[in-house]
Amino acid sequence: MRNRIKLAVTSAAVLLTGASGYGAVDALGLLKKTGPLSADEVRSTAQDFLDSWQEGDLTAAAALTDDGDAAHQALTQFRRGAGTDVSFKTERQDATRVSFATTLRFRDDGRTSTWTYGSSIKLLRDPGTGEPRVAWLPSVVHPKLRKGDAMTVAEAAAPVVDAVDRDGKKLTAKEFPSLAGVLPSLGRRYGDKLGGTPEVEVRLTRAGGRSSESLHVISAGKPVRLRTTLSAKVQRAAERAVKKFPESSTVAVKPSNGEILAVANNRGDGFNAALLGQLAPGSTMKIITAAALLEKGLVTAPGPAPCPKAARVGGTTFHNLDEFEMPGATFSDGFSRSCNTTFLEFADDIDADTLSREAREVFGVGLDWHSGVATFDGSVPKATGAEKAATMIGQGQVQMNPLNLASVAATASTGRFKQPNLVPPDVDGRPLAEAQRSLPDDVARQLRTMLHRTATEGTAAKAMQGLPGDIGAKTGSAEVGGNATSDSWFAGYRDDVAAAAVVQKGGHGGDAAGPLVRDVLETR
């Protein structure tokens, strides 16, 4: 009899399943719901969840999700980081999802502001209990939130600095992409000094602090205006120029005072190689080497200087490009044609520190520059034997970037080093680096004569062709790391603008870097 009763009850339960969505039996023998959620279940569960969150009952809110621990942790972090004054308004409902608006209210320095953004929750039926639950994801808190991320209210890292060029034009990363890293650094360096106050914002910090972004500005802070030495016109030309070749960088300066007119990069890694790069500059180093040889009286521009196919120094044989030679050459011939052996013939006549001292004491390379932005200031170390020979032609351990080389060209054009600066020193009273001495007048004259000849009839002539004014230039090709194609370097000046460029794996100096410098120098 008992068996018949049991079967009858079971049959009744089966009948109820088809009629109302009940059917499965839980561990306690109670019927649990199955099948799709009803519209009422979706609405009421979503509302209960949002109400509990709004009222600060995070335990109750988390219990309405399918991952209570993760939900409770995320909601607690949100409450601590973004604030407690939060409200919600449901906006749209479909079969399993409810969209809602989150409104946060903030109070800062006596002022109240609000921030409203949209989000949504998906609902599902818990397979264990049959009850409707919120499918927990971090994006419930904010659409951009992922596992391990955090939302916090904090001051920005620095006040907003509106940087302007030398003529008062506002500089933005949107118009000048190469300044995307430079402009924020100016804010960090000068915002406080100029009396600015940072924004208060809601920030999203990725798991592990890998990165962060501003989601909402609560208080705008006090922005400040910063005058730079940049020229929007020259900067625009430099930005266009570097687009010609990948992995390229260029810098322009004013020889008369060292003011930086433009900084541009076109690189896949976003690195500011124009200011921070550390690469062998190839034959552009011969500007410094020539100055040293002239100062020591080892050569004169019109005097004889051999240019054989090869030269052996310290047990290493060095060759000219394509092993060309120039019998009966002068030093000016060797400079304008970039003959390596012309210089290496004098390797035994200079000391280990001759080039490092010339670079530092005359050209300012390796001094501690205070440019207003982070820079690598060049390095020409002491060297002996084959390493000294490599240094003479810009290989080995010599390291420079377009900023250093533009400054070298600028110094050669005037005879006196003026430390490059992107922010005028009177803004913060910082001292600029000073070279120990200037080039002797006769050496400066001979060096300019050779640079002019190189620009008009030597290896730089193609790139500089047709440029009016007082011009000079030097090409360079640097073999780096066993690469099949050398790095392309070029330095030049025209009147009171000097510029340099590098194109990594760009080949000969006049072929890739040369056109970049040409584009910058012809801009007025």
C-alpha positions as CSV (number, residue, x, y, z in Angstrom):
1,M,0.0,0.0,0.0
2,R,2.8,2.4,0.9
3,N,4.5,1.7,-2.4
4,R,1.3,2.6,-4.3
5,I,1.0,5.9,-2.3
6,K,4.6,6.7,-3.1
7,L,4.1,6.2,-6.8
8,A,1.0,8.3,-6.8
9,V,2.9,11.2,-5.2
10,T,5.6,10.8,-7.7
11,S,3.2,10.8,-10.6
12,A,1.5,13.9,-9.2
13,A,4.9,15.6,-9.1
14,V,5.6,14.8,-12.7
15,L,2.3,16.3,-13.7
16,L,3.2,19.5,-11.8
17,T,6.5,19.7,-13.6
18,G,4.9,20.3,-17.0
19,A,2.5,22.8,-15.6
20,S,4.6,25.1,-13.4
21,G,8.4,24.6,-14.0
22,Y,8.9,22.5,-10.9
23,G,10.2,18.9,-11.2
24,A,13.7,18.1,-9.9
25,V,14.0,17.1,-6.2
26,D,16.9,18.5,-4.1
27,A,18.8,16.7,-1.3
28,L,16.0,17.4,1.2
29,G,13.4,15.9,-1.0
30,L,12.0,19.4,-1.9
31,L,10.9,20.3,-5.3
32,K,13.2,22.8,-7.1
33,K,12.5,25.0,-10.0
34,T,13.9,24.1,-13.5
35,G,13.7,25.6,-17.0
36,P,14.0,29.2,-18.2
37,L,13.7,32.0,-15.7
38,S,10.4,33.8,-15.7
39,A,10.3,37.6,-16.3
40,D,9.3,38.1,-12.7
41,E,12.3,36.1,-11.4
42,V,14.7,38.1,-13.6
43,R,13.2,41.4,-12.4
44,S,12.9,40.7,-8.7
45,T,16.3,39.0,-8.3
46,A,18.0,41.9,-10.2
47,Q,16.2,44.4,-8.1
48,D,17.0,42.6,-4.8
49,F,20.6,42.5,-5.7
50,L,20.8,46.2,-6.6
51,D,18.8,47.2,-3.5
52,S,21.2,45.2,-1.2
53,W,24.2,46.7,-2.9
54,Q,22.8,50.3,-2.6
55,E,21.9,49.8,1.0
56,G,25.4,48.5,1.8
57,D,24.3,45.0,2.7
58,L,27.1,43.4,0.6
59,T,26.7,40.0,2.2
60,A,23.1,39.8,1.0
61,A,24.0,41.1,-2.4
62,A,26.8,38.6,-2.8
63,A,24.4,35.8,-1.7
64,L,22.3,36.5,-4.7
65,T,25.1,35.7,-7.1
66,D,26.5,32.4,-8.3
67,D,30.0,33.2,-6.9
68,G,29.4,34.8,-3.5
69,D,33.1,35.1,-2.4
70,A,34.3,36.8,-5.5
71,A,31.2,39.1,-5.6
72,H,31.6,40.1,-1.9
73,Q,35.3,40.8,-2.4
74,A,34.7,43.0,-5.5
75,L,31.8,44.9,-4.0
76,T,33.7,45.5,-0.8
77,Q,36.7,46.9,-2.8
78,F,34.3,49.1,-4.8
79,R,32.7,50.5,-1.6
80,R,36.1,51.2,-0.1
81,G,37.7,52.6,-3.2
82,A,35.0,54.4,-5.1
83,G,32.6,55.4,-2.2
84,T,29.5,54.5,-0.4
85,D,27.0,56.9,-1.9
86,V,25.8,54.8,-4.8
87,S,22.3,54.3,-6.4
88,F,20.9,52.3,-9.2
89,K,18.1,52.6,-11.8
90,T,17.0,49.7,-13.9
91,E,16.6,50.6,-17.5
92,R,16.0,47.6,-19.7
93,Q,15.1,43.9,-19.2
94,D,15.1,41.0,-21.6
95,A,14.9,37.2,-21.1
96,T,18.0,36.9,-18.9
97,R,19.6,40.3,-18.7
98,V,18.9,43.6,-16.9
99,S,20.6,46.8,-17.8
100,F,21.0,49.5,-15.2
101,A,22.5,52.9,-14.5
102,T,25.0,53.3,-11.6
103,T,25.2,56.8,-10.1
104,L,28.0,57.7,-7.7
105,R,28.0,60.9,-5.7
106,F,31.2,62.5,-4.6
107,R,32.0,65.4,-2.2
108,D,35.3,67.2,-2.8
109,D,36.3,70.4,-1.0
110,G,32.7,71.2,-0.2
111,R,31.4,70.6,-3.7
112,T,29.2,67.7,-4.8
113,S,29.5,66.0,-8.2
114,T,27.9,62.9,-9.7
115,W,29.0,60.3,-12.2
116,T,26.5,58.0,-14.0
117,Y,27.5,55.1,-16.1
118,G,25.7,52.0,-17.6
119,S,26.2,48.4,-16.8
120,S,24.2,45.1,-16.9
121,I,23.8,41.8,-15.1
122,K,22.9,38.4,-16.5
123,L,20.7,36.1,-14.5
124,L,20.6,32.3,-14.5
125,R,19.1,29.4,-12.6
126,D,21.3,27.9,-10.0
127,P,21.6,24.2,-10.9
128,G,21.9,23.2,-7.3
129,T,19.0,25.1,-5.7
130,G,17.0,26.0,-8.7
131,E,16.9,29.6,-7.5
132,P,17.6,32.6,-9.8
133,R,21.1,34.1,-9.4
134,V,23.2,36.9,-10.8
135,A,25.9,35.5,-13.0
136,W,28.9,37.2,-11.3
137,L,31.5,39.0,-13.4
138,P,33.6,42.0,-12.4
139,S,32.0,43.9,-15.2
140,V,28.8,44.1,-13.1
141,V,30.6,46.8,-11.1
142,H,31.9,48.6,-14.2
143,P,32.0,47.4,-17.9
144,K,35.8,47.8,-18.1
145,L,36.5,45.9,-14.9
146,R,38.2,42.5,-15.1
147,K,39.2,40.0,-12.5
148,G,41.8,41.5,-10.1
149,D,41.2,45.1,-11.2
150,A,40.3,47.8,-8.8
151,M,38.4,51.2,-8.9
152,T,39.6,53.9,-6.6
153,V,39.2,57.6,-6.0
154,A,42.6,59.3,-6.0
155,E,44.5,62.4,-7.1
156,A,46.1,62.2,-10.5
157,A,49.9,61.7,-10.5
158,A,50.5,65.3,-11.4
159,P,48.6,68.6,-12.2
160,V,47.5,69.1,-15.7
161,V,50.1,71.1,-17.6
162,D,49.1,72.9,-20.8
163,A,52.4,72.9,-22.6
164,V,52.7,75.6,-25.4
165,D,55.3,76.1,-28.0
166,R,57.6,79.1,-28.4
167,D,54.8,81.1,-30.0
168,G,52.1,80.2,-27.5
169,K,50.4,77.4,-29.5
170,K,49.1,74.6,-27.3
171,L,50.8,71.3,-27.9
172,T,48.7,68.1,-27.7
173,A,49.6,64.4,-28.3
174,K,46.7,64.2,-30.7
175,E,48.2,66.7,-33.1
176,F,51.8,65.7,-32.3
177,P,51.9,62.0,-31.5
178,S,55.7,62.0,-30.8
179,L,55.0,64.2,-27.7
180,A,52.7,61.6,-26.1
181,G,55.3,60.6,-23.6
182,V,57.0,64.0,-23.3
183,L,53.9,66.1,-22.3
184,P,52.9,63.9,-19.3
185,S,56.5,64.1,-18.0
186,L,56.3,67.9,-18.1
187,G,53.3,67.7,-15.9
188,R,55.1,65.5,-13.4
189,R,58.2,67.8,-13.4
190,Y,56.6,71.2,-13.5
191,G,53.0,71.0,-12.4
192,D,53.7,71.5,-8.7
193,K,56.5,74.0,-9.3
194,L,54.1,76.2,-11.3
195,G,51.4,76.1,-8.6
196,G,49.1,73.6,-10.2
197,T,46.9,71.1,-8.3
198,P,46.1,67.6,-9.7
199,E,42.7,66.3,-10.7
200,V,40.7,64.1,-8.4
201,E,39.5,61.1,-10.4
202,V,38.1,57.6,-10.4
203,R,40.9,55.4,-11.6
204,L,40.8,51.8,-12.9
205,T,44.0,49.9,-11.9
206,R,44.6,46.7,-13.7
207,A,45.5,43.5,-11.7
208,G,49.0,43.6,-10.3
209,G,49.2,47.4,-11.0
210,R,50.3,46.7,-14.6
211,S,48.5,49.9,-15.8
212,S,45.8,52.3,-14.9
213,E,43.4,54.7,-16.6
214,S,41.2,57.5,-15.5
215,L,37.5,56.7,-15.7
216,H,36.0,59.9,-14.4
217,V,37.3,63.3,-13.3
218,I,35.7,64.4,-10.0
219,S,37.5,67.6,-9.7
220,A,39.4,69.3,-12.5
221,G,42.2,70.6,-10.2
222,K,44.2,73.7,-11.2
223,P,45.9,73.4,-14.6
224,V,49.0,75.5,-15.4
225,R,50.6,76.8,-18.6
226,L,54.2,75.8,-19.4
227,R,56.2,77.5,-22.1
228,T,58.5,75.2,-24.1
229,T,61.2,75.9,-26.7
230,L,59.4,73.7,-29.2
231,S,58.2,75.1,-32.5
232,A,54.8,73.7,-33.6
233,K,55.8,74.3,-37.2
234,V,59.1,72.5,-37.0
235,Q,57.5,69.8,-34.9
236,R,54.9,69.2,-37.5
237,A,57.6,68.9,-40.2
238,A,59.5,66.4,-38.0
239,E,56.4,64.3,-37.4
240,R,55.8,64.1,-41.2
241,A,59.4,63.3,-41.8
242,V,59.7,60.3,-39.5
243,K,56.7,58.7,-41.2
244,K,58.9,58.0,-44.2
245,F,60.7,55.2,-42.5
246,P,59.9,52.9,-39.6
247,E,62.2,52.9,-36.5
248,S,63.2,56.5,-37.2
249,S,63.8,59.5,-34.9
250,T,64.9,63.1,-35.4
251,V,65.6,66.2,-33.3
252,A,66.2,69.8,-34.2
253,V,67.9,72.5,-32.1
254,K,69.0,76.1,-32.3
255,P,72.8,76.3,-32.3
256,S,72.7,79.9,-31.0
257,N,71.1,78.9,-27.6
258,G,70.5,75.1,-27.6
259,E,66.7,75.4,-27.7
260,I,65.1,72.2,-28.9
261,L,62.7,72.9,-31.7
262,A,61.3,69.4,-32.4
263,V,61.4,65.8,-31.2
264,A,59.9,63.1,-33.3
265,N,59.8,59.3,-33.4
266,N,58.2,56.6,-35.5
267,R,58.8,53.4,-33.7
268,G,56.8,50.3,-33.1
269,D,57.8,50.1,-29.4
270,G,56.8,53.7,-28.6
271,F,60.3,54.3,-27.1
272,N,61.6,57.9,-27.3
273,A,64.8,57.1,-29.1
274,A,65.2,60.7,-30.2
275,L,66.1,61.7,-26.6
276,L,66.9,58.5,-24.8
277,G,68.4,56.2,-27.5
278,Q,71.9,54.7,-27.0
279,L,73.3,53.7,-30.4
280,A,76.6,53.8,-32.2
281,P,76.4,56.9,-34.4
282,G,78.7,55.7,-37.2
283,S,80.7,58.2,-39.2
284,T,78.8,61.2,-37.8
285,M,81.3,60.7,-34.9
286,K,84.0,61.9,-37.4
287,I,82.9,65.5,-36.6
288,I,84.3,65.1,-33.1
289,T,87.3,63.0,-34.3
290,A,88.1,65.6,-37.0
291,A,88.0,68.4,-34.4
292,A,90.4,66.5,-32.1
293,L,92.9,65.8,-34.9
294,L,92.7,69.4,-36.0
295,E,93.2,70.6,-32.5
296,K,96.2,68.4,-32.0
297,G,97.8,69.7,-35.2
298,L,97.9,66.2,-36.8
299,V,96.0,67.4,-39.8
300,T,94.7,70.4,-41.7
301,A,91.7,70.5,-43.9
302,P,93.7,71.1,-47.1
303,G,96.7,69.0,-46.0
304,P,97.6,65.5,-47.1
305,A,95.8,62.5,-45.4
306,P,96.0,59.0,-46.9
307,C,92.9,57.1,-47.9
308,P,93.9,53.5,-48.6
309,K,91.4,50.7,-49.0
310,A,92.1,49.3,-45.5
311,A,93.9,50.1,-42.3
312,R,95.1,47.7,-39.6
313,V,94.9,48.9,-36.0
314,G,95.4,46.8,-32.9
315,G,95.3,43.6,-34.8
316,T,92.0,44.4,-36.5
317,T,91.7,45.4,-40.2
318,F,89.2,48.2,-41.0
319,H,87.8,48.8,-44.5
320,N,86.2,51.7,-46.4
321,L,82.8,51.2,-47.8
322,D,83.2,49.0,-51.0
323,E,87.0,49.3,-50.2
324,F,87.3,52.5,-52.2
325,E,90.6,54.4,-52.0
326,M,91.7,58.0,-52.9
327,P,95.4,58.3,-53.7
328,G,96.9,61.7,-52.8
329,A,93.8,62.7,-50.8
330,T,93.6,65.6,-48.4
331,F,91.9,65.5,-45.0
332,S,89.0,67.4,-46.4
333,D,88.7,64.8,-49.2
334,G,88.6,62.0,-46.6
335,F,86.0,63.8,-44.5
336,S,83.6,64.7,-47.3
337,R,83.8,61.2,-48.8
338,S,83.7,59.6,-45.3
339,C,86.9,57.6,-45.7
340,N,87.4,55.5,-42.6
341,T,91.1,54.9,-43.2
342,T,91.8,58.7,-43.5
343,F,91.1,58.9,-39.8
344,L,92.5,55.5,-38.7
345,E,95.9,56.4,-40.1
346,F,96.2,58.7,-37.0
347,A,95.0,56.2,-34.4
348,D,98.4,55.7,-33.0
349,D,99.0,59.4,-32.7
350,I,96.1,60.1,-30.2
351,D,95.8,59.0,-26.5
352,A,93.2,56.7,-25.1
353,D,91.2,59.6,-23.7
354,T,91.7,62.1,-26.6
355,L,88.3,61.5,-28.1
356,S,86.4,61.2,-24.8
357,R,87.9,64.5,-23.7
358,E,87.2,66.2,-27.0
359,A,83.6,65.0,-26.9
360,R,83.1,66.1,-23.3
361,E,85.2,69.3,-23.0
362,V,84.2,70.8,-26.4
363,F,81.0,69.2,-27.6
364,G,79.4,68.6,-24.1
365,V,78.8,64.9,-24.9
366,G,78.6,63.0,-21.6
367,L,78.0,66.0,-19.4
368,D,74.9,66.0,-17.1
369,W,72.4,67.9,-19.2
370,H,69.4,69.5,-17.6
371,S,67.0,69.8,-20.6
372,G,63.7,69.9,-18.7
373,V,62.9,66.3,-19.9
374,A,64.7,63.0,-19.4
375,T,67.6,62.6,-21.8
376,F,70.6,60.3,-22.4
377,D,73.5,62.7,-22.9
378,G,75.9,60.6,-24.9
379,S,78.9,58.5,-24.1
380,V,82.4,58.4,-25.7
381,P,84.5,56.2,-23.4
382,K,88.3,56.0,-23.3
383,A,89.6,53.3,-25.6
384,T,92.9,51.7,-26.8
385,G,94.0,49.6,-29.7
386,A,91.3,48.4,-32.1
387,E,88.6,49.8,-29.8
388,K,90.1,53.3,-30.1
389,A,90.1,52.9,-33.9
390,A,86.4,51.9,-33.8
391,T,85.6,54.9,-31.6
392,M,87.2,57.2,-34.1
393,I,84.6,56.2,-36.8
394,G,81.6,55.9,-34.4
395,Q,81.6,52.2,-33.8
396,G,82.6,50.3,-30.7
397,Q,81.3,51.6,-27.4
398,V,80.3,55.1,-28.6
399,Q,76.6,55.8,-27.8
400,M,74.5,58.7,-28.9
401,N,71.0,59.6,-30.0
402,P,69.6,62.3,-32.4
403,L,69.5,64.9,-29.6
404,N,73.2,64.4,-28.9
405,L,74.1,64.4,-32.6
406,A,72.0,67.5,-33.3
407,S,73.9,69.2,-30.5
408,V,77.2,68.1,-32.0
409,A,76.2,69.6,-35.4
410,A,75.1,72.8,-33.7
411,T,78.5,73.0,-31.8
412,A,80.4,72.5,-35.0
413,S,78.4,75.3,-36.7
414,T,79.2,77.9,-34.0
415,G,82.3,76.6,-32.3
416,R,80.6,76.7,-28.9
417,F,78.5,74.1,-27.1
418,K,75.0,75.3,-25.9
419,Q,73.3,72.7,-23.8
420,P,70.0,71.5,-25.5
421,N,66.9,72.5,-23.5
422,L,63.2,71.9,-24.1
423,V,62.0,74.0,-21.1
424,P,63.6,77.4,-20.7
425,P,65.9,77.4,-17.6
426,D,64.3,80.5,-16.3
427,V,61.1,78.5,-15.6
428,D,62.7,76.7,-12.7
429,G,66.1,78.3,-12.3
430,R,68.0,75.1,-13.2
431,P,71.6,75.5,-14.3
432,L,72.6,74.3,-17.8
433,A,75.7,72.2,-18.5
434,E,78.7,74.1,-19.8
435,A,81.5,72.8,-21.9
436,Q,85.0,73.4,-20.6
437,R,86.1,75.2,-23.7
438,S,85.2,76.3,-27.2
439,L,86.8,75.2,-30.5
440,P,89.8,77.4,-31.4
441,D,88.7,79.8,-34.2
442,D,90.9,78.2,-36.9
443,V,89.8,74.7,-36.0
444,A,86.1,75.8,-36.1
445,R,86.6,77.4,-39.4
446,Q,88.2,74.4,-41.0
447,L,85.6,72.1,-39.5
448,R,82.8,74.2,-40.9
449,T,84.5,74.3,-44.3
450,M,84.6,70.5,-44.4
451,L,81.0,70.1,-43.3
452,H,79.9,72.6,-46.0
453,R,81.9,70.7,-48.6
454,T,80.3,67.4,-47.5
455,A,76.8,69.0,-47.8
456,T,77.5,70.4,-51.3
457,E,79.7,67.8,-53.0
458,G,80.3,64.9,-50.6
459,T,78.2,62.1,-49.2
460,A,75.5,64.5,-47.9
461,A,75.1,66.4,-51.1
462,K,72.1,64.5,-52.4
463,A,70.0,65.1,-49.2
464,M,71.1,68.7,-48.8
465,Q,70.9,69.7,-52.5
466,G,69.3,73.1,-53.2
467,L,69.1,74.2,-49.5
468,P,70.0,77.9,-49.3
469,G,71.9,79.5,-46.5
470,D,74.9,78.5,-44.4
471,I,74.7,74.7,-44.6
472,G,76.9,71.8,-43.4
473,A,76.3,68.1,-42.9
474,K,77.8,64.6,-42.2
475,T,76.5,61.2,-43.0
476,G,77.0,58.0,-41.0
477,S,76.3,54.3,-41.3
478,A,76.7,52.2,-38.1
479,E,77.0,48.4,-38.2
480,V,75.3,47.2,-35.1
481,G,74.9,43.8,-33.6
482,G,75.8,41.9,-36.7
483,N,72.7,43.3,-38.6
484,A,72.9,42.8,-42.3
485,T,71.8,46.4,-42.8
486,S,73.5,49.3,-41.0
487,D,71.8,52.0,-39.1
488,S,71.4,55.2,-41.1
489,W,72.6,58.5,-39.4
490,F,72.7,62.1,-40.6
491,A,73.5,65.4,-39.0
492,G,73.3,68.8,-40.6
493,Y,72.7,72.5,-40.0
494,R,71.2,75.4,-42.0
495,D,71.8,78.8,-40.5
496,D,70.4,78.7,-36.9
497,V,68.8,75.3,-37.1
498,A,70.7,72.0,-36.6
499,A,69.1,68.6,-36.9
500,A,70.0,64.9,-36.7
501,A,68.2,61.7,-37.5
502,V,68.6,57.9,-37.2
503,V,66.8,55.2,-39.1
504,Q,67.6,51.8,-37.6
505,K,68.5,49.3,-40.3
506,G,68.0,52.2,-42.8
507,G,71.3,51.6,-44.7
508,H,73.5,54.5,-45.8
509,G,73.2,57.8,-44.0
510,G,72.3,59.8,-47.0
511,D,69.6,57.4,-48.1
512,A,67.2,57.3,-45.1
513,A,68.2,59.6,-42.3
514,G,69.3,62.3,-44.8
515,P,65.9,63.0,-46.2
516,L,64.5,63.3,-42.7
517,V,67.0,66.0,-41.7
518,R,66.4,67.8,-45.1
519,D,62.7,68.0,-44.4
520,V,63.3,69.6,-41.0
521,L,66.0,72.0,-42.1
522,E,63.9,73.4,-45.0
523,T,61.1,74.3,-42.7
524,R,60.9,78.0,-41.7
